[in-house]
Amino acid sequence: MHLRPHFLVIALVALLPFHAEAQHMSLGAGLGTDGVTVELNASMGRYVHLRAGYGKAFGIINGTISKIPVPLHPGNPDGGSVTVPLKLQLGMNEGHLLFNIHPGDCAFHFTVGTYFGNACLLSGALSYLPADYNTVGIDVDGYLVKAQDGVMKGAIYAPGFGKGAFAVKPYFGIGFGRAVREDRRMSFSIDLGAQYLGKPTLWGLGEGLTGRTRMVPLPEDALGDFSDKARQFTRYLVVWPTISAHFYVRLF
């Protein structure tokens, strides 16, 4: 499941049922641990703002782990191991539907809602893999997960309450600022919250017999010690901290 930037059109459609109730609407852009975001917002009275938007990480947060142990031969954790570098980056590509609830006329608000779309949380690539990974690879339901020129691409998928590659991640947070202000054309807000990730799993890029490629879930022991370390890491990755700042321009 890949969402595109035309999600703004989908967001507009999502807001149409509320258009008659909306007193004012705004267009916004944001930056945070949920990526670069764009939003359409509607004020549903004095105390509730509806936010529909799209966000993509664009790899703005990334890093490299220099020594990752993997089996010397693909799918054979008992045949010895080698260490290779792993490059990671944020992989979000998803929509969101959120409600800002203001307890009064103040800027402080609670936010509840959901993020949904591509389940990719972190994307990455193992480099300098042994030659066997270029040819043998790991078979997953007819798709061969293998390296190309010693590089194998993969990801950590976090579906929340979704399934497989599609995520539905509930969100709860607090913030300061209004997505729509009646007295000003422009406004600003900051938000702090968390998305529920469910049980994150390790996926790899596989190639089918026809040459078609897709992300597939890897067997638990497919990459030996690395699989163990990934499970230990994802075991504690139950929620994703979401810190973001937003700038809004009122449309009417």
Contacts in CASP RR format, 6 or more apart in sequence:
PFRMAT RR
TARGET T0000
AUTHOR 0000-0000-0000
METHOD contacts of the structure
MODEL  1
MHLRPHFLVIALVALLPFHAEAQHMSLGAGLGTDGVTVELNASMGRYVHL
RAGYGKAFGIINGTISKIPVPLHPGNPDGGSVTVPLKLQLGMNEGHLLFN
IHPGDCAFHFTVGTYFGNACLLSGALSYLPADYNTVGIDVDGYLVKAQDG
VMKGAIYAPGFGKGAFAVKPYFGIGFGRAVREDRRMSFSIDLGAQYLGKP
TLWGLGEGLTGRTRMVPLPEDALGDFSDKARQFTRYLVVWPTISAHFYVR
LF
1 117 0 8 1.000
1 118 0 8 1.000
1 119 0 8 1.000
1 165 0 8 1.000
1 166 0 8 1.000
2 93 0 8 1.000
2 118 0 8 1.000
3 54 0 8 1.000
3 93 0 8 1.000
3 94 0 8 1.000
3 95 0 8 1.000
3 117 0 8 1.000
3 118 0 8 1.000
5 38 0 8 1.000
5 54 0 8 1.000
5 56 0 8 1.000
7 53 0 8 1.000
7 54 0 8 1.000
7 55 0 8 1.000
7 95 0 8 1.000
8 38 0 8 1.000
8 40 0 8 1.000
8 53 0 8 1.000
8 54 0 8 1.000
10 54 0 8 1.000
11 39 0 8 1.000
11 40 0 8 1.000
11 52 0 8 1.000
11 53 0 8 1.000
11 54 0 8 1.000
11 95 0 8 1.000
12 40 0 8 1.000
12 52 0 8 1.000
14 52 0 8 1.000
14 97 0 8 1.000
15 22 0 8 1.000
15 25 0 8 1.000
15 40 0 8 1.000
15 42 0 8 1.000
15 50 0 8 1.000
15 52 0 8 1.000
18 42 0 8 1.000
18 44 0 8 1.000
18 50 0 8 1.000
19 42 0 8 1.000
21 42 0 8 1.000
21 44 0 8 1.000
21 45 0 8 1.000
22 42 0 8 1.000
22 43 0 8 1.000
22 44 0 8 1.000
22 50 0 8 1.000
23 43 0 8 1.000
23 44 0 8 1.000
23 45 0 8 1.000
23 182 0 8 1.000
24 42 0 8 1.000
24 43 0 8 1.000
24 180 0 8 1.000
24 182 0 8 1.000
24 250 0 8 1.000
24 251 0 8 1.000
24 252 0 8 1.000
25 40 0 8 1.000
25 41 0 8 1.000
25 42 0 8 1.000
25 43 0 8 1.000
25 180 0 8 1.000
25 250 0 8 1.000
25 251 0 8 1.000
25 252 0 8 1.000
26 40 0 8 1.000
26 41 0 8 1.000
26 179 0 8 1.000
26 180 0 8 1.000
26 187 0 8 1.000
26 248 0 8 1.000
26 249 0 8 1.000
26 250 0 8 1.000
26 251 0 8 1.000
27 38 0 8 1.000
27 39 0 8 1.000
27 40 0 8 1.000
27 41 0 8 1.000
27 248 0 8 1.000
27 249 0 8 1.000
27 251 0 8 1.000
28 38 0 8 1.000
28 39 0 8 1.000
28 40 0 8 1.000
28 41 0 8 1.000
28 179 0 8 1.000
28 246 0 8 1.000
28 247 0 8 1.000
28 248 0 8 1.000
28 249 0 8 1.000
29 36 0 8 1.000
29 37 0 8 1.000
29 38 0 8 1.000
29 39 0 8 1.000
29 246 0 8 1.000
29 247 0 8 1.000
30 36 0 8 1.000
30 37 0 8 1.000
30 38 0 8 1.000
30 39 0 8 1.000
30 244 0 8 1.000
30 245 0 8 1.000
30 246 0 8 1.000
30 247 0 8 1.000
31 37 0 8 1.000
31 60 0 8 1.000
31 244 0 8 1.000
31 245 0 8 1.000
32 242 0 8 1.000
32 243 0 8 1.000
32 244 0 8 1.000
32 245 0 8 1.000
33 61 0 8 1.000
33 90 0 8 1.000
33 240 0 8 1.000
33 241 0 8 1.000
33 242 0 8 1.000
33 243 0 8 1.000
33 244 0 8 1.000
34 55 0 8 1.000
34 57 0 8 1.000
34 92 0 8 1.000
34 96 0 8 1.000
34 115 0 8 1.000
34 195 0 8 1.000
34 242 0 8 1.000
34 244 0 8 1.000
35 55 0 8 1.000
35 56 0 8 1.000
35 57 0 8 1.000
35 58 0 8 1.000
35 60 0 8 1.000
35 90 0 8 1.000
35 92 0 8 1.000
35 244 0 8 1.000
36 55 0 8 1.000
36 56 0 8 1.000
36 57 0 8 1.000
36 58 0 8 1.000
36 60 0 8 1.000
37 53 0 8 1.000
37 54 0 8 1.000
37 55 0 8 1.000
37 96 0 8 1.000
37 244 0 8 1.000
37 246 0 8 1.000
38 53 0 8 1.000
38 54 0 8 1.000
38 55 0 8 1.000
39 51 0 8 1.000
39 52 0 8 1.000
39 53 0 8 1.000
39 179 0 8 1.000
39 246 0 8 1.000
39 248 0 8 1.000
40 51 0 8 1.000
40 52 0 8 1.000
40 53 0 8 1.000
41 49 0 8 1.000
41 50 0 8 1.000
41 51 0 8 1.000
41 52 0 8 1.000
41 179 0 8 1.000
41 180 0 8 1.000
41 248 0 8 1.000
42 49 0 8 1.000
42 50 0 8 1.000
42 180 0 8 1.000
43 49 0 8 1.000
43 179 0 8 1.000
43 180 0 8 1.000
43 182 0 8 1.000
44 50 0 8 1.000
46 102 0 8 1.000
46 104 0 8 1.000
46 105 0 8 1.000
47 101 0 8 1.000
47 102 0 8 1.000
47 103 0 8 1.000
47 104 0 8 1.000
48 99 0 8 1.000
48 100 0 8 1.000
48 101 0 8 1.000
48 102 0 8 1.000
49 99 0 8 1.000
49 100 0 8 1.000
49 102 0 8 1.000
49 109 0 8 1.000
49 178 0 8 1.000
49 179 0 8 1.000
49 180 0 8 1.000
50 97 0 8 1.000
50 98 0 8 1.000
50 99 0 8 1.000
50 100 0 8 1.000
51 96 0 8 1.000
51 97 0 8 1.000
51 98 0 8 1.000
51 99 0 8 1.000
51 100 0 8 1.000
51 179 0 8 1.000
52 96 0 8 1.000
52 97 0 8 1.000
52 98 0 8 1.000
53 95 0 8 1.000
53 96 0 8 1.000
53 97 0 8 1.000
54 94 0 8 1.000
54 95 0 8 1.000
54 96 0 8 1.000
55 92 0 8 1.000
55 93 0 8 1.000
55 94 0 8 1.000
55 95 0 8 1.000
55 96 0 8 1.000
56 92 0 8 1.000
56 93 0 8 1.000
57 89 0 8 1.000
57 90 0 8 1.000
57 91 0 8 1.000
57 92 0 8 1.000
57 93 0 8 1.000
59 89 0 8 1.000
59 90 0 8 1.000
59 91 0 8 1.000
60 90 0 8 1.000
61 89 0 8 1.000
61 90 0 8 1.000
62 87 0 8 1.000
62 88 0 8 1.000
62 89 0 8 1.000
62 90 0 8 1.000
63 87 0 8 1.000
63 88 0 8 1.000
63 89 0 8 1.000
64 85 0 8 1.000
64 86 0 8 1.000
64 87 0 8 1.000
64 88 0 8 1.000
65 85 0 8 1.000
65 86 0 8 1.000
65 88 0 8 1.000
66 85 0 8 1.000
67 83 0 8 1.000
67 84 0 8 1.000
67 85 0 8 1.000
68 83 0 8 1.000
68 84 0 8 1.000
68 85 0 8 1.000
68 86 0 8 1.000
68 126 0 8 1.000
68 226 0 8 1.000
68 229 0 8 1.000
69 81 0 8 1.000
69 82 0 8 1.000
69 83 0 8 1.000
69 224 0 8 1.000
69 225 0 8 1.000
69 226 0 8 1.000
69 229 0 8 1.000
70 81 0 8 1.000
70 82 0 8 1.000
70 83 0 8 1.000
70 84 0 8 1.000
70 126 0 8 1.000
70 129 0 8 1.000
70 223 0 8 1.000
70 224 0 8 1.000
70 225 0 8 1.000
70 226 0 8 1.000
71 77 0 8 1.000
71 79 0 8 1.000
71 80 0 8 1.000
71 81 0 8 1.000
71 223 0 8 1.000
71 224 0 8 1.000
72 79 0 8 1.000
72 80 0 8 1.000
72 81 0 8 1.000
72 82 0 8 1.000
72 130 0 8 1.000
72 132 0 8 1.000
73 79 0 8 1.000
73 80 0 8 1.000
73 130 0 8 1.000
73 132 0 8 1.000
73 136 0 8 1.000
74 132 0 8 1.000
74 133 0 8 1.000
74 136 0 8 1.000
74 137 0 8 1.000
74 138 0 8 1.000
74 146 0 8 1.000
74 222 0 8 1.000
75 137 0 8 1.000
75 138 0 8 1.000
75 219 0 8 1.000
75 221 0 8 1.000
75 222 0 8 1.000
75 223 0 8 1.000
75 224 0 8 1.000
77 221 0 8 1.000
77 223 0 8 1.000
77 224 0 8 1.000
77 225 0 8 1.000
77 227 0 8 1.000
81 224 0 8 1.000
81 225 0 8 1.000
82 130 0 8 1.000
84 126 0 8 1.000
84 127 0 8 1.000
84 128 0 8 1.000
84 129 0 8 1.000
85 126 0 8 1.000
85 127 0 8 1.000
85 128 0 8 1.000
86 124 0 8 1.000
86 125 0 8 1.000
86 126 0 8 1.000
86 127 0 8 1.000
87 124 0 8 1.000
87 125 0 8 1.000
87 127 0 8 1.000
88 122 0 8 1.000
88 123 0 8 1.000
88 124 0 8 1.000
89 122 0 8 1.000
89 123 0 8 1.000
89 124 0 8 1.000
90 121 0 8 1.000
90 122 0 8 1.000
90 123 0 8 1.000
91 118 0 8 1.000
91 120 0 8 1.000
91 121 0 8 1.000
91 122 0 8 1.000
91 123 0 8 1.000
91 155 0 8 1.000
92 118 0 8 1.000
92 120 0 8 1.000
92 121 0 8 1.000
93 117 0 8 1.000
93 118 0 8 1.000
93 120 0 8 1.000
94 115 0 8 1.000
94 116 0 8 1.000
94 117 0 8 1.000
94 118 0 8 1.000
94 167 0 8 1.000
95 115 0 8 1.000
95 116 0 8 1.000
95 117 0 8 1.000
96 113 0 8 1.000
96 114 0 8 1.000
96 115 0 8 1.000
96 116 0 8 1.000
96 171 0 8 1.000
97 113 0 8 1.000
97 114 0 8 1.000
97 116 0 8 1.000
98 111 0 8 1.000
98 112 0 8 1.000
98 113 0 8 1.000
98 114 0 8 1.000
98 171 0 8 1.000
99 111 0 8 1.000
99 112 0 8 1.000
99 113 0 8 1.000
100 109 0 8 1.000
100 110 0 8 1.000
100 111 0 8 1.000
100 175 0 8 1.000
100 178 0 8 1.000
100 179 0 8 1.000
101 109 0 8 1.000
101 110 0 8 1.000
101 111 0 8 1.000
101 112 0 8 1.000
102 108 0 8 1.000
102 109 0 8 1.000
102 178 0 8 1.000
103 109 0 8 1.000
103 110 0 8 1.000
107 176 0 8 1.000
107 177 0 8 1.000
107 178 0 8 1.000
107 189 0 8 1.000
108 174 0 8 1.000
108 175 0 8 1.000
108 176 0 8 1.000
108 177 0 8 1.000
109 174 0 8 1.000
109 175 0 8 1.000
109 176 0 8 1.000
109 177 0 8 1.000
109 178 0 8 1.000
110 172 0 8 1.000
110 173 0 8 1.000
110 174 0 8 1.000
110 175 0 8 1.000
111 171 0 8 1.000
111 172 0 8 1.000
111 173 0 8 1.000
111 174 0 8 1.000
111 175 0 8 1.000
111 191 0 8 1.000
111 193 0 8 1.000
112 170 0 8 1.000
112 171 0 8 1.000
112 172 0 8 1.000
112 173 0 8 1.000
113 170 0 8 1.000
113 171 0 8 1.000
113 172 0 8 1.000
114 168 0 8 1.000
114 169 0 8 1.000
114 170 0 8 1.000
114 171 0 8 1.000
115 167 0 8 1.000
115 168 0 8 1.000
115 169 0 8 1.000
115 171 0 8 1.000
115 195 0 8 1.000
116 166 0 8 1.000
116 167 0 8 1.000
116 168 0 8 1.000
116 169 0 8 1.000
117 166 0 8 1.000
117 167 0 8 1.000
117 168 0 8 1.000
118 165 0 8 1.000
118 166 0 8 1.000
118 167 0 8 1.000
119 157 0 8 1.000
119 158 0 8 1.000
119 159 0 8 1.000
119 160 0 8 1.000
119 162 0 8 1.000
119 164 0 8 1.000
119 165 0 8 1.000
119 166 0 8 1.000
119 167 0 8 1.000
120 155 0 8 1.000
120 156 0 8 1.000
120 157 0 8 1.000
120 165 0 8 1.000
120 203 0 8 1.000
120 215 0 8 1.000
121 155 0 8 1.000
121 156 0 8 1.000
121 157 0 8 1.000
121 158 0 8 1.000
121 197 0 8 1.000
121 200 0 8 1.000
121 237 0 8 1.000
121 240 0 8 1.000
122 155 0 8 1.000
122 156 0 8 1.000
123 153 0 8 1.000
123 154 0 8 1.000
123 155 0 8 1.000
124 153 0 8 1.000
124 154 0 8 1.000
124 155 0 8 1.000
125 151 0 8 1.000
125 152 0 8 1.000
125 153 0 8 1.000
125 154 0 8 1.000
126 147 0 8 1.000
126 151 0 8 1.000
126 152 0 8 1.000
126 154 0 8 1.000
126 226 0 8 1.000
127 150 0 8 1.000
127 151 0 8 1.000
128 150 0 8 1.000
129 147 0 8 1.000
129 150 0 8 1.000
129 151 0 8 1.000
129 152 0 8 1.000
131 150 0 8 1.000
133 146 0 8 1.000
133 147 0 8 1.000
133 150 0 8 1.000
133 152 0 8 1.000
134 146 0 8 1.000
134 147 0 8 1.000
134 148 0 8 1.000
134 149 0 8 1.000
134 150 0 8 1.000
135 146 0 8 1.000
136 146 0 8 1.000
137 144 0 8 1.000
137 145 0 8 1.000
137 146 0 8 1.000
137 147 0 8 1.000
138 144 0 8 1.000
138 145 0 8 1.000
138 146 0 8 1.000
138 218 0 8 1.000
138 219 0 8 1.000
138 222 0 8 1.000
139 145 0 8 1.000
140 204 0 8 1.000
140 206 0 8 1.000
140 216 0 8 1.000
140 217 0 8 1.000
140 218 0 8 1.000
140 219 0 8 1.000
141 216 0 8 1.000
142 208 0 8 1.000
142 209 0 8 1.000
143 206 0 8 1.000
143 207 0 8 1.000
143 208 0 8 1.000
143 213 0 8 1.000
143 214 0 8 1.000
143 216 0 8 1.000
144 206 0 8 1.000
144 207 0 8 1.000
144 208 0 8 1.000
145 152 0 8 1.000
145 204 0 8 1.000
145 205 0 8 1.000
145 206 0 8 1.000
145 207 0 8 1.000
145 216 0 8 1.000
145 218 0 8 1.000
145 222 0 8 1.000
146 152 0 8 1.000
146 206 0 8 1.000
146 207 0 8 1.000
152 204 0 8 1.000
152 205 0 8 1.000
153 204 0 8 1.000
153 205 0 8 1.000
154 202 0 8 1.000
154 203 0 8 1.000
154 204 0 8 1.000
154 205 0 8 1.000
154 215 0 8 1.000
155 202 0 8 1.000
155 203 0 8 1.000
155 204 0 8 1.000
155 215 0 8 1.000
156 200 0 8 1.000
156 201 0 8 1.000
156 202 0 8 1.000
156 203 0 8 1.000
156 230 0 8 1.000
156 234 0 8 1.000
156 237 0 8 1.000
157 164 0 8 1.000
157 165 0 8 1.000
157 167 0 8 1.000
157 200 0 8 1.000
157 201 0 8 1.000
157 202 0 8 1.000
157 203 0 8 1.000
157 215 0 8 1.000
157 217 0 8 1.000
158 167 0 8 1.000
158 169 0 8 1.000
158 197 0 8 1.000
158 198 0 8 1.000
158 199 0 8 1.000
158 200 0 8 1.000
158 237 0 8 1.000
158 240 0 8 1.000
159 165 0 8 1.000
159 166 0 8 1.000
159 167 0 8 1.000
159 168 0 8 1.000
159 169 0 8 1.000
159 197 0 8 1.000
159 198 0 8 1.000
159 199 0 8 1.000
160 167 0 8 1.000
160 168 0 8 1.000
160 169 0 8 1.000
160 170 0 8 1.000
160 196 0 8 1.000
160 197 0 8 1.000
160 198 0 8 1.000
160 199 0 8 1.000
161 168 0 8 1.000
161 169 0 8 1.000
161 170 0 8 1.000
161 196 0 8 1.000
161 198 0 8 1.000
162 168 0 8 1.000
164 217 0 8 1.000
165 203 0 8 1.000
165 215 0 8 1.000
169 195 0 8 1.000
169 196 0 8 1.000
169 197 0 8 1.000
169 198 0 8 1.000
169 240 0 8 1.000
170 195 0 8 1.000
170 196 0 8 1.000
171 193 0 8 1.000
171 194 0 8 1.000
171 195 0 8 1.000
171 196 0 8 1.000
171 242 0 8 1.000
172 193 0 8 1.000
172 194 0 8 1.000
173 191 0 8 1.000
173 192 0 8 1.000
173 193 0 8 1.000
173 194 0 8 1.000
173 242 0 8 1.000
174 191 0 8 1.000
174 192 0 8 1.000
174 193 0 8 1.000
175 189 0 8 1.000
175 190 0 8 1.000
175 191 0 8 1.000
175 192 0 8 1.000
176 189 0 8 1.000
176 190 0 8 1.000
177 187 0 8 1.000
177 188 0 8 1.000
177 189 0 8 1.000
177 190 0 8 1.000
178 187 0 8 1.000
178 189 0 8 1.000
178 248 0 8 1.000
179 187 0 8 1.000
179 189 0 8 1.000
179 246 0 8 1.000
179 248 0 8 1.000
180 187 0 8 1.000
180 248 0 8 1.000
180 250 0 8 1.000
181 187 0 8 1.000
181 248 0 8 1.000
181 250 0 8 1.000
184 250 0 8 1.000
185 249 0 8 1.000
185 250 0 8 1.000
186 247 0 8 1.000
186 248 0 8 1.000
186 249 0 8 1.000
186 250 0 8 1.000
187 247 0 8 1.000
187 248 0 8 1.000
187 250 0 8 1.000
188 245 0 8 1.000
188 246 0 8 1.000
188 247 0 8 1.000
188 248 0 8 1.000
189 245 0 8 1.000
189 246 0 8 1.000
189 248 0 8 1.000
190 243 0 8 1.000
190 244 0 8 1.000
190 245 0 8 1.000
190 246 0 8 1.000
191 242 0 8 1.000
191 243 0 8 1.000
191 244 0 8 1.000
191 245 0 8 1.000
191 246 0 8 1.000
192 241 0 8 1.000
192 242 0 8 1.000
192 243 0 8 1.000
193 241 0 8 1.000
193 242 0 8 1.000
193 243 0 8 1.000
194 239 0 8 1.000
194 240 0 8 1.000
194 241 0 8 1.000
194 242 0 8 1.000
195 239 0 8 1.000
195 240 0 8 1.000
195 242 0 8 1.000
196 238 0 8 1.000
196 239 0 8 1.000
197 237 0 8 1.000
197 238 0 8 1.000
197 239 0 8 1.000
197 240 0 8 1.000
198 238 0 8 1.000
199 234 0 8 1.000
200 234 0 8 1.000
200 237 0 8 1.000
201 217 0 8 1.000
201 218 0 8 1.000
201 234 0 8 1.000
202 217 0 8 1.000
202 218 0 8 1.000
202 222 0 8 1.000
202 223 0 8 1.000
202 227 0 8 1.000
202 230 0 8 1.000
202 231 0 8 1.000
202 234 0 8 1.000
203 215 0 8 1.000
203 216 0 8 1.000
203 217 0 8 1.000
203 218 0 8 1.000
204 215 0 8 1.000
204 216 0 8 1.000
204 217 0 8 1.000
204 218 0 8 1.000
205 213 0 8 1.000
205 214 0 8 1.000
205 215 0 8 1.000
205 216 0 8 1.000
206 213 0 8 1.000
206 214 0 8 1.000
206 215 0 8 1.000
206 216 0 8 1.000
207 213 0 8 1.000
218 227 0 8 1.000
220 227 0 8 1.000
220 231 0 8 1.000
221 227 0 8 1.000
223 230 0 8 1.000
END
